[in-house]
Amino acid sequence: MSLTASLTIEPSEADAPEAFVARFRLVNQGDDVVGINLAVLSSPSLAFEITDAAGEPVLLPPPPVPPESPPIEPLEAAEETTAEFAGFLPSWTEPGTYRARSRYVAGSAEPIYSDWVEFTLSPGRQ
């Protein structure tokens, strides 16, 4: 599979967990059509890894129950698909600096990860 993943989080600093928006992008850099399992892109807990400043994982709410038959979308060569997650950070998250990366796992294939992105939840109106 010749997919690449990238992640952006905006803003890079906010005083409320719900202010953050993450955009996960998958690009087919190969010559063949690739089937993308959209269920994997349906929930932050499936699409992201988040760690705190100490490297400890941030636990996210569980994903929805998957459909009986996974929704597969063809991704042509040089095409991309994106998933946007507004307010992906749980409301109980403590202020601090965090790192996140996107993760796409398709069946038994090796996961595809983006680079880590750092963002800060400032003390505020929590």
N, C-alpha and C positions, 0 to 999 in steps of 0.2 A: 504494500500500500504506500502510495507516495503523497500522503497528506502532511501538511504543516499546520501548526496551530499557533495562534497569537491571542493575547489577552490585553485589553486596556481597561483601566478602572478610572472613573472620573467622579468627582474631583479626586485629587491625590490626598487631600486632607479635608475632613468635615467634622462637625461636632454632633452628628446624629447618624446612627447606623443606616437608617433608611435613605440617607442622602447619596449613597454610593450607587453607581451604575456600572456593571461589568459587561463588556462586549467580548464574546468569544467568537473567533473567526477560524474557520477551517478552509484551507485552499488545496485543491487537487493539483499538484505539480507534476503529475504523471501524464502519460499519453492515453490512458484507458479510463473509462467511466468507473467511478467508485460509488458503491451504495453506502449512503450515510444513514445510520440508525438515529432518527430524530428523537427517540425516547431518551437517549443519552444526553441530548441537549435540552431536556425539558425541566431540569431541576439543578439548582446550584450544588446540591450534595452529590450529584453524579458528574457534573461538569467541572468542578473546582477542587483544588486542595488549598487550604488556607492554614497558615501557621502564625503563631504569635512571635514576639521578639525573641523568646527563648527557644523557638523551633517546635513548640508543642502544637499539635493539631487543634484547630478550632472546629468544634462539632457543629454541624449544620442539621437542621430538621430533616427527617427522612424524606426520600423522594415519593412521588405518587406511585400507586400500584401500576406496574407496566401493563400495556395492552396485551391481549393474548397473542396477537401477531404484531411484531414491531413495525412501526412506520418507517419504511426505507425510502429515501429520496436519492435519485441518481445525481451524481455530481460529475459533470463532464470535465474533460481535461481543461485546465486553466480556469475553471469556475471556482466560486467560493460560496460558502453558506455562513451565516452569522446567527448567533443567538444572543439576545440582550436580557440581562437580569437586573432589574431595578430593585433596590432594597434587598440585595442578596445576603447582607450581613445580618445575623440574628440580632434582635432588639436587646438581648441580654449581654451582648459583647461589651467588655470593659474597654475604656480608653487605652490606647497604645498604638504601637506600630505593628503592622501585619504585612505578610507576604502572601500572595496568591499566584497560582498558575492554573491554567486550564488543562483539562485532561479528557482525552477522548479514547474510550476503550471499545473496540468492536470485536465481539466474540472472543476468540482465543488469541487474537493478534496482540502484539506488544502495544502498550498504551502510547499515545502521542501526546506530548506535553508542550506547552508554551514555555517561554522564559518566565521567570518569577517577576512579579510586579509588586512594588511596595506602596502601601498607603497607610494613612494615619487617622485614627479616630481620636479626636481631641476631646478633653473633658468639656461637657456642655450641658445641654438640656436633657440628658438621659434620665 
